[in-house]
Amino acid sequence: MNFSKFFSNPHNTLITAAMLTVAFSAESADTPIPLKNAFKNAFMIGVALNQRQFTEQDTNGAALVKRQFNAISPENVMKWESIHPGLGTNGYNFEAADRYVEFGEKNGMFIVGHTLIWHGQTPRWVFQGEGTNAITREALLERMRDHIHTVVGRYKGRVKAWDVVNEGLSEDGSLRKSQWQRIIGDDYIAKAFQYAYEADPKAELRYNDYSIENERKRAGVLALVKKLQAEKVPIGGLGSQTHANLTWPSADLLDSALTAFAELGIPISITELDVNASQGGQRSQSAEVSQNAQSSAGSVVDAANQKLAEQYASLFRVFLKHRKNIKLVTFWGLTDRDSWRRAGKPLLFDGEWRPKTAFDAVIAEATKNP
Ligand code: XIL
């Protein structure tokens, strides 16, 4: 290129500088259109945060969250073991959860609470009676009521949606035989929603689970929600975790599931989106936390970045088709480095907070279907 031509003509020099600026910003972490703006006519875009992000110790992470997202979920700090580690009234620890909620409020974000009743990350003592005695149904219900009233009550009006019950179903669509189910009985789910409603009647009370696109589990979730609705249990939303891999869910499977969920007449949220690109992750599509090592085994597949972009584009095409019923799409983590499945490089930002090809693919879907 003959630069002297530009330098001799001030007008051309100006155009060249402007062009350089555009090329530079498209490549830096400072992407031209943030996700939350690209999808503003469709649904909110959320991200699960760890403590370093919402305390802004991770300054790059916090800045990226503020720029790209308008909703947040707490990856771990509101789970029972974190917020209520011990027995009795002194057993609560709200420090981290308070900071999480303050971060969301300061930045005008939609704040999600995750999660009240789950088989995971719940201390053993919760299910133990006094001495060597087994805990009774009544005593466990009382413990559940105290937990839900205390936690939901503390953030009343501030946390806008709660995952009240998480992962209550098995792959075959029957109720999971968790300690909650075994000790209390099937109605533990209805009770949890009732207690949450007593503590904050205005919050969106969600049932949340994984792999509910699959036929049998889908039938189970539809039956469960319809039964709760028939019993006038205050369920206000359905969360589909959507821990995906490169081929699951297919566009057809996702489309038919979202069509079926729409019948329930409650808002749908995609609550824990990620796309596992590890070799192990292609063999198993379960989001069972205890099986996470297998799902993260091996390095990423060949051409992972390109395949990731294609799967993300396919998923967002279907989400956009169902935008009338979808209120929120939340990613389970900010960057590949933060992810619970980091070996599978499953997110839109790499370990250096830079947007990947998949980020551009997701933005492109929004641009095609604004
Ligand atoms: C995961 C977290 O990301 C990990 O940091 C933690 O060690 C285990 O739990 N389904 C859920 C989430 O509902 O709470 C899980 O989060 C992932 C699967």
Residues whose N, C-alpha, C, O or C-beta is under 5 A from the ligand:
A	BS01	XIL	E75 A287 V289 W340
